[in-house]
Amino acid sequence: MREFAICLTFSPLLLSIFLLADEGHHHAMTAEELGTVHFETSCSPKVEADFNRGVALLHSFWYEEAEKTFRKVAREDSKCAMANWGIAMSQYHQLWDYPEEKTLAEDNALLTKAEALKTSARELEYIHALHAYFGKPPQPQADYDHAARATAYSEAMEQVALHHPDDREAVVFYALSLLASQPPHDTTFVNRKKAAAILEKVFAEDPNHPGVAHYLIHSYDKPQLAEYGLKAARSYAKIAPAAPHALHMPSHIFARLGLWQEDIDSNLASIAATRKTAAMHMGDASHQFHAMDFLVYAYLQSGREAEVLRAIHELDGIKSLDDDEWAYSVAKFTSLYDLELHRWDDAAKLKPLAGDHRYPNAMILFARAVGSARSGKVDGARAEAAGIEKIRLSLIADKKQAAADGVDGLGKEAGAWLAWAEGKGDDGLKVLRAVAEDEEAEGDQADIPAREMLADMLMQMNRPQEALAEYQKSLQSNPNRFNGLAGAAQAAEKVGKQQEAEGFYGQLLKACAGSDSDRPELKHARLTLASK
């Protein structure tokens, strides 16, 4: 977790990004800082080191720096076909942020040019495989969307890996392509498990390869699989200590397993690396926002609310770097703070953000709806639920379906609490149970799990025995959550299961070791166990 002293130095360091940026110089990270890869090419020997550096940057999703590096290779060796491959790979962010039409056209032309250059048969296979993603549809009328492109690329990379089984990079990039092309809503995790099996074999042979450790973490980034990713999580940051994403990514596994101290240490290191590299013209604050997201969540689960407030305060210092990410972070952090701490009146009074920040404002309206419902303001809860639905419809009208789907989930949960506030608790339970089952089938991590909210509602309806069962089930997917442990302990006490309650209180105090929080749940836990 973030140490107090580090928190206090956060603001001046943020300011130093802007001061140093004018004076900073681009810094070529060494192999020891990014991890070591060996990608054989027919390019000039003088660009070999830079090319390998570019591949290492790709493996840590440091795409902006990878592109700069491959463009440098192309300038220094105009006949290096694989430089064009590297530039295009830098623009295919396989697990998020899919290329727009303009980028598809540009990289299609770039790869066509690469195919015309004299190069090896193996390198042509790499280029052809990537061209399967960026190229035109195989049939003029085919619906060649991102999923179809990702599948075509993965199938082509499988052939590259089969033709060159000793080419470690082909095998590793093929494994990543399996993650990028996994079917939506696949609860069997077929592609994840296949990728993990491939990567585990390479990990045993080359434990210092940055891509292998990184993609293993992604493969196991589900509650059902997270325990298998702990070795990779504890290795990746050591392999590529200069890459902000490499320092953050292990926290995906730590968060899944409720290892809050490791989670927070990981994200503090990532934030520090982001500041340092931004001052050297290497990327911006985008990595920092993501790391702060996990950091704030872990602070809340381990009873360190003062650090959360500091993080919220610090957001103003990085607003100008990315307004959309800033808005998302403000909405999420402030909403979570009030909801996790049961500050219902404060949640009901949260202010929406100015500007076109519809998804972040839907998050704020959700917090307002729950806060209103939990504090007896039924009309307020009804108005906020209606506001969420209005945002959902506007996103659909603008053909932003993914965002609309996310808002729909918030609307369902807000509607469940509204139903409870209106005296229709059973209807609310039914909705939350359905949402919880969808969450758990997907294996995705919720900010506040729907199963836990279901248990909370059962407690409000004086049904502690049922609530205890739901808290226990939620904790299986979301171990060591503060409210999950506290709620389970309170439910166990109400049904006379004192030994179970003490067990949960013990876990809660362990998760909050070192905390000076005055949350009533912690006070009660300490008193309960002190009396034994």
TORDRENDREN-141427 format. One record per residue (C-alpha): x, y, z. Coordinates in steps of 0.05 Angstrom, whole numbers, plus 32768, in hexadecimal, padded with zeros to 4 digits. Example, Ala and Ser with C-alpha at 12.3 -4.5 7.8 and 13.67 -1.06 7.14 Angstrom:
// residues 2
x	y	z
80F6	7FA6	809C
8111	7FEB	808F
END
This chain:
// residues 532
x	y	z
8000	8000	8000
8015	8047	7FF5
803F	8060	802E
8029	80A1	804F
806A	80C6	803F
8064	80B5	7FF6
801D	80D0	7FF5
8036	8113	800F
8068	8119	7FD6
8036	8109	7FA0
8023	8152	7F8F
8069	816F	7F86
807D	8133	7F5D
8041	813B	7F30
8054	8184	7F25
809A	816F	7F16
8081	8147	7EDA
806F	8188	7EB7
80AE	81AC	7ECE
80DD	8175	7EB9
80B9	8165	7E78
80D7	81A4	7E59
811D	8191	7E6F
8119	8145	7E6B
813A	811A	7E37
8121	80DA	7E19
8140	80A0	7E3E
814D	805D	7E1D
813C	8029	7E51
816E	7FF0	7E56
815E	7FA6	7E4F
8164	7F9F	7E9A
812D	7FD3	7EA3
80FC	7FB9	7E6F
810B	7F6F	7E6E
8134	7F49	7E3B
8119	7F30	7DF9
813D	7F13	7DBC
8117	7F1E	7D7B
8141	7F08	7D40
8138	7F32	7D00
815A	7F3D	7CBE
8160	7F87	7CCC
81A2	7FAB	7CD3
81CA	7F97	7D11
81CD	7FE1	7D24
8182	7FE0	7D34
8181	7F9D	7D58
8183	7FBA	7D9F
814D	7FED	7D90
8121	7FB9	7D6F
8126	7F8B	7DAC
8118	7FC7	7DD8
80D9	7FD5	7DAF
80C1	7F8E	7DB8
80CE	7F92	7E03
80A4	7FD2	7E05
806C	7FAE	7DE0
806D	7F77	7E14
8060	7FAA	7E4B
8029	7FCD	7E22
8053	800C	7E20
8039	8018	7DDB
8049	8061	7DD2
8093	8055	7DE1
8094	8015	7DB7
807B	803C	7D7B
80B0	8071	7D83
80E5	803B	7D87
80CE	8016	7D49
80C9	8058	7D22
8111	8065	7D36
8123	8020	7D1B
8100	802F	7CDA
8126	8071	7CD3
8169	8050	7CDF
815B	8013	7CB2
8128	8024	7C7C
812B	7FDC	7C62
8117	7FBE	7CA5
80D2	7FA1	7C96
80C8	7F8D	7CDE
80CC	7FD6	7CF4
8089	7FE0	7CD1
806F	7FA2	7CF5
8085	7FC1	7D37
8063	8004	7D28
8021	7FE0	7D18
8027	7FB3	7D55
802F	7FF2	7D7F
7FEB	8009	7D66
7FC6	7FC8	7D73
7FBA	7FCB	7DBE
7FA1	7F84	7DC0
7F7A	7F85	7E01
7F5A	7FCA	7DFC
7F55	8009	7DD2
7F4A	7FEB	7D8E
7F65	8010	7D50
7F37	8040	7D2C
7F2A	803E	7CE1
7F60	8070	7CD2
7F94	8047	7CF8
7F7D	8007	7CD6
7F87	8027	7C91
7FCB	8045	7CA4
7FE6	8004	7CBF
7FC9	7FDC	7C86
7FF4	8007	7C57
8030	8002	7C86
802D	7FB5	7C86
8022	7FB3	7C3B
8063	7FDB	7C34
8086	7FAB	7C64
8070	7F6F	7C3B
8091	7F8D	7BFE
80D5	7F93	7C20
8109	7F5D	7C1D
8106	7F35	7C5D
8107	7EEE	7C78
80CE	7EBD	7C70
80C4	7EBB	7CBC
80BF	7F06	7CC0
808C	7F06	7C88
8062	7ED7	7CB0
8061	7F09	7CEA
804E	7F41	7CBA
8018	7F18	7C97
7FFB	7F04	7CDA
7FF4	7F4C	7CF1
7FDA	7F5F	7CAC
7FA1	7F2F	7CBA
7F8B	7F60	7CEF
7F98	7FA2	7CCB
7F87	7F8B	7C85
7F46	7F8F	7C5E
7F10	7F5A	7C69
7F1F	7F18	7C45
7EDC	7F20	7C23
7EC1	7F64	7C0F
7E7F	7F5B	7C33
7E9A	7F39	7C71
7E8C	7F59	7CB5
7ED5	7F62	7CC8
7ECF	7F82	7D0D
7F03	7F83	7D43
7EF2	7F3D	7D5C
7EF9	7F20	7D16
7F3B	7F44	7D0C
7F56	7F2C	7D50
7F43	7EE5	7D40
7F63	7EE7	7CFB
7FA3	7F03	7D1A
7FA3	7ECD	7D50
7F99	7E95	7D1E
7FD2	7EB0	7CF3
8000	7EB7	7D30
7FF0	7E6F	7D43
800E	7E5B	7D00
804C	7E85	7D0C
8055	7E64	7D4F
804B	7E1E	7D31
807C	7E2C	7CF9
80B0	7E48	7D28
80A9	7E23	7D6B
80EE	7E3B	7D81
80DB	7E84	7D76
80C8	7E9A	7DBC
80AB	7EDC	7DA4
807B	7EB9	7D74
8062	7E8C	7DAC
805A	7EC6	7DDD
8037	7EF4	7DAB
8009	7EBA	7D98
7FF6	7EB1	7DE1
7FE5	7EFB	7DE6
7FBB	7EF5	7DA8
7F91	7EBF	7DC9
7F81	7EF0	7E01
7F70	7F26	7DCF
7F41	7EF9	7DA8
7F1D	7ED5	7DE0
7ED3	7ED0	7DD4
7EA8	7F03	7DFA
7E86	7EE9	7E38
7EAD	7EA8	7E37
7EA6	7E8C	7E7D
7ED0	7E4E	7E6C
7F0F	7E79	7E62
7F26	7E4C	7E29
7F55	7E7F	7E0A
7F70	7E96	7E4D
7F80	7E4F	7E62
7FA0	7E3F	7E1E
7FCA	7E7E	7E21
7FDF	7E6F	7E69
7FF4	7E28	7E57
8020	7E42	7E1F
803E	7E7A	7E4A
804B	7E4E	7E87
8078	7E22	7E5C
809F	7E5F	7E44
80A1	7E7C	7E8A
80C3	7E3E	7EA4
80F8	7E45	7E6D
8100	7E91	7E6F
80E7	7EAF	7EB1
8102	7EF3	7E9E
80DA	7EFF	7E5F
80AD	7F3D	7E6A
8075	7F27	7E3C
806F	7EE2	7E5B
8065	7EFB	7EA2
8037	7F33	7E8A
8009	7F08	7E60
8005	7ED2	7E96
7FE9	7F07	7EC4
7FB5	7F1A	7E90
7FA6	7ED0	7E84
7F97	7EC6	7ECE
7F74	7F09	7EDA
7F32	7EEA	7EF0
7F1D	7ED7	7F37
7F18	7E8E	7F23
7F60	7E8D	7F09
7F85	7EC3	7F30
7FA9	7E95	7F60
7FD0	7E78	7F26
7FEC	7EBC	7F13
800F	7ECC	7F54
8054	7EB5	7F3E
8051	7EDE	7EFF
8036	7F1A	7F25
8070	7F18	7F56
80A1	7F13	7F1C
808B	7F45	7EE8
809E	7F85	7F0C
80E4	7F6A	7F17
80EB	7F58	7ECE
80D7	7F9D	7EB3
80DF	7FCE	7EED
80DF	800D	7EC1
809D	7FFF	7E9F
8062	801E	7EC5
8032	7FE8	7EAC
8061	7FB1	7EC2
8061	7FCF	7F08
8015	7FD5	7F09
7FFF	7F95	7EE7
8010	7F66	7F21
7FDB	7F8B	7F4A
7FA5	7F6B	7F1F
7FB6	7F29	7F40
7FC3	7F47	7F84
7F7E	7F69	7F83
7F5C	7F29	7F6D
7F7B	7F05	7FA9
7F70	7F3D	7FDB
7FBB	7F48	7FE6
7FB3	7F92	7FF4
7FF9	7FA3	800A
8018	7F85	7FCC
7FE1	7FA5	7FA2
7FF1	7FEA	7FBC
803C	7FE3	7FBA
8036	7FCE	7F72
800D	800C	7F5F
8038	803C	7F86
8073	8024	7F5E
804D	802B	7F1D
8038	8072	7F2D
807F	8085	7F3F
8098	8067	7EFE
8063	808C	7ED6
8078	80CE	7EF3
80C1	80C0	7EE5
80B7	80AB	7E9D
8085	80E3	7E8E
80BA	8114	7EA3
80E7	80F4	7E6F
80B3	80FB	7E37
80A1	80B1	7E3B
8055	80AC	7E3D
8023	80D2	7E66
7FF9	80C8	7EA5
7FCB	8092	7E88
7FF0	805B	7EAD
7FEA	8084	7EEC
7F9E	8089	7EE9
7F98	803D	7EE3
7FC8	8031	7F1C
7FA3	8063	7F48
7F63	803D	7F39
7F7F	7FFE	7F59
7FA2	8025	7F8F
7F63	8047	7FA8
7F3D	8006	7FA7
7F72	7FE4	7FD1
7F76	801E	8002
7F2B	8018	800E
7F30	7FCD	801A
7F67	7FD5	804D
7F4C	800E	8077
7F77	8047	805D
7F42	807B	804D
7F70	80B7	8057
7F9B	809F	801D
7F5C	809B	7FF1
7F4B	80E3	8000
7F92	80F8	7FEE
7F8E	80D3	7FAC
7F4B	80F5	7F9C
7F6B	8138	7FAC
7FA6	812A	7F7F
7F7A	811D	7F43
7F75	8168	7F38
7FBF	816A	7F2B
7FBB	813B	7EEF
7F78	8150	7ED2
7F94	8173	7E95
7FB9	8135	7E7D
7F7B	810D	7E6B
7F36	812A	7E7A
7F10	80E9	7E6E
7F3C	80BF	7E9B
7F3C	80F7	7ECF
7EEF	80F8	7ECF
7EEB	80AC	7ED5
7F1C	80AC	7F0F
7EF8	80E5	7F34
7EB5	80C3	7F2C
7ECE	807F	7F40
7EF9	8094	7F7C
7EC5	80C3	7F9A
7E8C	8092	7F90
7EB2	8057	7FAD
7EC9	807F	7FE9
7E83	8091	7FFE
7E63	804D	7FED
7E9A	8022	800C
7E98	804C	804C
7E4C	804B	804E
7E49	8097	804B
7E04	8095	802E
7DF2	80DE	8036
7E33	80F4	8017
7E2B	80C4	7FDD
7DE6	80E0	7FD0
7E04	8126	7FCA
7E3D	8117	7F9A
7E41	814A	7F62
7E40	8135	7F19
7E7B	814B	7EEE
7E76	8183	7EBC
7E7F	8171	7E73
7E6F	8134	7E49
7E84	80FF	7E7C
7E49	80D1	7E77
7E65	8091	7E92
7E88	80B3	7ECD
7E48	80D9	7EDC
7E21	8098	7EDA
7E50	807E	7F10
7E42	80BC	7F39
7DF7	80B5	7F2F
7DFC	806C	7F44
7E1E	8081	7F85
7DE9	80B7	7F8F
7DB1	8083	7F83
7DCE	8052	7FB5
7DDC	8089	7FE7
7D96	80A4	7FE0
7D76	805F	7FE6
7DA0	804C	8023
7D90	808E	8046
7D45	808A	8039
7D40	80BD	8001
7D15	8094	7FD1
7D05	80CE	7FA2
7D4E	80DD	7F9B
7D5F	8095	7F8C
7D28	8094	7F57
7D43	80D3	7F36
7D8A	80B9	7F34
7D75	8076	7F16
7D4F	809C	7EE0
7D8E	80C6	7ED3
7DB7	8087	7EC9
7D85	806D	7E96
7D87	80AF	7E71
7DD2	80A9	7E6A
7DCC	8061	7E52
7D9C	8075	7E1B
7DC7	80AE	7E05
7E03	8080	7DFE
7DDA	804F	7DD5
7DC4	8089	7DA8
7E0D	809B	7D9E
7E1E	8051	7D8E
7E4A	804A	7DCC
7E30	8006	7DDE
7E68	7FEF	7E0C
7E60	802D	7E37
7E15	8025	7E35
7E1B	7FDD	7E4E
7E46	7FF5	7E89
7E12	8029	7E9A
7DDB	7FF5	7E95
7DFD	7FCD	7ECC
7DFF	800A	7EF9
7DB6	8017	7EE9
7DA2	7FD1	7EFD
7DC5	7FD6	7F40
7DA9	801B	7F4D
7D64	8001	7F3C
7D6D	7FC8	7F6D
7D7B	7FF8	7FA7
7D41	8024	7F90
7D13	7FE7	7F94
7D2C	7FD8	7FDA
7D20	8020	7FEF
7CD9	801C	7FD3
7CCB	7FDF	7FFE
7CD4	7FAD	7FC6
7D13	7F8C	7FE1
7D06	7F48	7FC1
7D06	7F6A	7F7D
7D48	7F8B	7F8D
7D66	7F49	7FA4
7D51	7F28	7F63
7D74	7F5E	7F39
7DB4	7F5C	7F62
7DB7	7F10	7F60
7DB2	7F11	7F14
7DE8	7F47	7F0F
7E14	7F20	7F3F
7E0D	7EE0	7F18
7E20	7F04	7ED8
7E5D	7F24	7EF9
7E75	7EE2	7F15
7E69	7EBC	7ED4
7E95	7EEE	7EB0
7EC8	7EED	7EE7
7ECF	7F39	7EE5
7EE2	7F60	7F22
7EAD	7F91	7F39
7EBD	7FCF	7F61
7E88	7FBD	7F93
7E72	7F76	7F83
7E28	7F6D	7F75
7E29	7F2F	7FA1
7E41	7F59	7FDB
7E0A	7F8C	7FCF
7DD9	7F52	7FCE
7DF2	7F3D	8012
7DED	7F85	802B
7DA5	7F89	8014
7D95	7F47	8037
7DB2	7F64	8077
7D86	7FA2	806F
7D4B	7F73	8069
7D5F	7F4F	80A9
7D71	7F0E	8087
7DB7	7F03	80A3
7DBB	7EB8	8096
7DB1	7EC3	804C
7DDF	7EFF	804D
7E17	7ED7	806D
7E14	7EA4	8034
7E17	7EDC	8000
7E51	7EFF	8023
7E77	7EBE	8024
7E6B	7EB2	7FDB
7E80	7EF8	7FC9
7EC1	7EF1	7FF1
7ED3	7EB4	7FC7
7ED9	7EE1	7F8A
7EED	7F20	7FAF
7F18	7F0A	7FEA
7F29	7F3A	8022
7EF8	7F71	800E
7EEC	7F9D	804B
7EA0	7F9E	8046
7E9D	7F55	8033
7EC3	7F40	8071
7EA0	7F72	809F
7E5B	7F60	8083
7E68	7F15	808A
7E7E	7F1F	80D3
7E41	7F48	80E3
7E13	7F16	80C2
7E34	7EDC	80E8
7E2B	7F01	812A
7DE1	7F0C	811C
7DD6	7EC1	8112
7DFF	7EAE	814F
7E3C	7E93	812A
7E6D	7EB8	8155
7EA9	7E8E	8143
7E9E	7E9B	80F9
7E95	7EE5	8108
7ED7	7EE7	812D
7EF9	7EC5	80F2
7EE0	7EFB	80C3
7EF3	7F32	80F3
7F39	7F15	80F8
7F3F	7F16	80AC
7F27	7F5D	80AB
7F5B	7F74	80DD
7F91	7F4F	80B8
7F7D	7F70	8076
7F7F	7FB4	8099
7FC1	7FA9	80BD
7FE3	7FEC	80C7
7FA3	8013	80BC
7F90	804C	80EB
7F48	804D	80D0
7F10	805D	8101
7EDC	8037	80D8
7EA9	8019	8109
7EB1	7FD4	80EC
7EFB	7FD3	80FF
7EED	7FEE	8145
7EB9	7FB7	8150
7EE9	7F82	8135
7F20	7F97	8165
7EF0	7F98	81A0
7ED3	7F54	818E
7F17	7F32	8188
7F34	7F57	81C4
7EFE	7F39	81F0
7F13	7EF2	81DF
END
